[in-house]
Amino acid sequence: METKSATLKNSTITFVDEGEGKPIVLLHGFCGSSAYWSEVIPVISKNYRVIAPDLPGHGGSTTALKNYSISDMAEMIKEFLDKLNLGKVTMFGHSLGGYITLAYAEKYSDTLNGFSLVHSTAFPDSEEAKKGRSTNIDKVKNEGIKTLIDGLVPKLFSPDHLEEQYIESAKQIGYRTPSEGAIHTLSAMRDRPDRNSVLESTSLPVLLIAGEQDQIIPVEKTFSVSKANIKQTIIKDSGHMSMYEQPGELISVIKDFMENM
């Protein structure tokens, strides 16, 4: 997949842009990149235009901003999408990407056809999780990104998949995350507000995707709001990373949502 780049006011965003048709935006998780979607994009882009950016401070994307929030990251994604003149998009946010998707939907719902949280949640961090974010900030500052990634990545996958080769792929993507980007993003995730009100108030089609064996965000944290316009789907035999663990099932769920919106 060819990588392109867009220069914004305070950042440069590298991204993949494949296919034609209704635009789909894929936002990856913490210490990931557009490469997280490498199994998904070639299939989905046969029917849709798929845009997958590296989030600010991740992959090849840079930003001059310091101490940015999840809302700031959503603003940068809005500026990036405006540059592409896409019109309305459907946004799928994995984990951190889901937090950004909710912040985006809160402010820019008129630019969305619908949105999805993929192994993500509208809840804020618990007090325990906030302490964990702060500990990880210190870890990156004192020991570097590799130590963080080596501890984090195995937890992202179902315990049944720990021998799989794709875990090494996820680690290699994580190692390329700039330390400064990881530190600022950990702070942004720790300090994000509760956004269940976005799910409660939206009239847009919403897809909530949970992994049956997700050790990071359990099913009930993803399925926080039940309404007629919100579809809830569990991907079996998957942890936090269905794009690696069950890509065929994830693709099927995305396609079904797009076709029935």
N, C-alpha and C positions, 0 to 999 in steps of 0.2 A: 504494500500500500504506500502510495506516494505521500510524503508529508509536505504540507505547505506552511506558510507563515503569514500572520497579519500583525501590523504594527498599530498599537492603540496609544491612547494618551499616556498611560503610565505602565504599559506592559507590551510584551510581544507574545503572541499566542501561536504555537505550532499546532497544526491540526490535520486530520484526514478528512477528505471530502470526496465521497464516492457515490456513483449512481445518479439516477434522475427520478423525479416524481415528488410526492409530498415529502417535505423535509422532516427528518428525525434527527434529534440532537442527543448524543450519548455522552454523559458526564461520568467519568471514572471515580474510583474511590481513593482514599488516602494512600500516598506513596505509590500510586499507580500512574498510568498514562493512557493515551489512546490505544496503546498496544494491548491493554486488557481486553479489548473488544475484537482482537484479531480473528477469532473464530466466528464472530457474529456478523461483522461488517460485510464480508464477501457474499454472504447469503441474503441479508436484508437489503443490500444495495442493488439487488436484481429487480426490486420492486419500488424502492424508495430512494430519495437522496439522503445519504447518511453523513452527518457532520460529527466528528469526534475530536474535540479539542483536548490538548494537554491542559489541565487546570493551572492557574497561576502558581508559580513556585514548584511545578511538577514537570517531569519529562523535559521537553525543550522550551517550555514557556517560562518567561521571566516577568518580574514586576518590580518596579522601583518603590512600590508602597511598602511600608513597614507596619507591623501590628494591625493587619487588615482583619476584618470580620467576615463571617459567612455572607452577610449582606453586601459587603464590598466585593466579594468574589462573584456574587450574582450580578452586580453592576458591571463588572468586567466582562462577564459572559454576554450580557445585554449589548454592551458596546461592540463586542466581537460579532455577534449575530447581526446587528444593525449594519455592520460593514459588509456583510455578505448579501444584504437585501433579500432575505428569504421569505418575507411575509410571515404568516403564522407557522409555528413549528409544534411538534410533539416532542416533549423532553423526557428522557429516561435518565434518572440519576441513581448511580450505584453508591450506597453508603455515604461518604462525604458528598458525592455528587447529588445524592438525594436531599441532603441538608441545603445545598445550593439551589436545587430545583424548587424546594418549598419557599425559600427566600425570594426566588425569581417569581414564582406564582403569586406570592403575596403582593408584589409591586406591579407585575407586568402580565397579569392574567389575560389581558386583551390581545397579547401577542402569541397566545398558546391555543392550540386545538385540543390539547389534553396533556396530562403528565403522569409520570410513573415514578414510584419509589422502588428501587431494586435493592433488597437487603438493607433497608434504611428505616428511619423512624422520624416522626414529628416530635417525639419527646426530647427534652434537653438531657444533658449528661446528669447522672446521679452524682451525689457528693463523692462517692467512692470513685466513680469514673473521672471526675474532675481532678482528683488527686493523682490518678493514673496518668492523665494528660500532662500534669506538671512534672511528674517523675520522668516521663518520657522526654519532655523538653530538656531536663537536666542531663538525661542519658545522651541525647544527641549532641548537646553542648560539650559534654565531657568525654564521650567515647566515639562519637561519629555516627553516621547514618547506618553503617553495616550492622552494628550491634542491635539497633532498633529493629531493623528489617529481619534479622535472624530470629529475634524473639517474637515478632509480630506475625510473620507470614504463615507459619504452621497453624496458628490459631484461626486463620481465616477459612481453613478447609475442614470438611467433615473428617472426624477421626478415622473413617474408613478409607480416606484417600491420601493418607500421609506418605505412601510410597510412590505416588504418582509423579511423573516427570515434570508436569506443569507447575509444580510448586517451585522448582528451580527457576522456571521462566518468570514467575511472579517475583521471586527474590531479585533476579537480575534487573527487572524493571524498577523495583524498589531502591536498589543500590544507586540508580541514576538520579534519584530525587535529591536536589540540592538541600544541604543541611538547613540552610536558612528558610527555605520553603517549607520544610517539615516542621520547623520550630514555630513559624508564624501560623501554619495551618492547625497545629495542635492547640495553640492558644485560641484560634477562632472556633474550633469545635468545642472546646471546653466552655467557652463563654456564650455559646449560641442559646437563644431563648426557646421556649416551648412554642411550636408552630402547629399544634393540633387545630387551632382556630382556622388555619388555612384550609385544612381538609374539611372542617365542619361547615365552612361558609362557601366553598367553591361549588359552582354548578357545572364545571368542566368534567369531562370523563376522566376518571383517575384509575390507575392500575397499581395495586400494592402487591409486590412480589416478595415472598419470604422463602427462605431455605429451611427445609424440614429439620436439618441438623446444624443450623447456624448457631455458633457459640458466641458470636459478637452481638448480634441483635436477634433475640428470640422472636418467634412468630407473633406472639401477642403484642410485642412492642411495635411491630410493623403494622399490624391490623388494629390500629388504635381508634379508628372511626369507621362505623358501618352506615352506609347510605346507599340509596338506589343507584347513584352515579359512580360509586366506588366499587371496583371489582377486586376481589381478594383471591390470590392464587398462591398455593404452596408448591414449591418445586421439590420433589422427593429425592432422596439420596444426594442432597446438596447441602453444603455449609453456606458460607458467606459469599461464595465465588461461583455462582452457577454459570457464568460465562466461560469458566474453565471446566467445572465439574459436570455440568449438564447443558452444554451449549445448544444442542438440538432442541431440548425442552424449552430453554429460554427463548430461542428464536421463534418457536411455535407460539409461545405466549405473547410475544411482542407482535407477531403478525396477526394473531387473532384479535388483539386489542385494536390495532390499526384498522383492520377490516370492519370492525363492529362499532367504531366510534360514531 
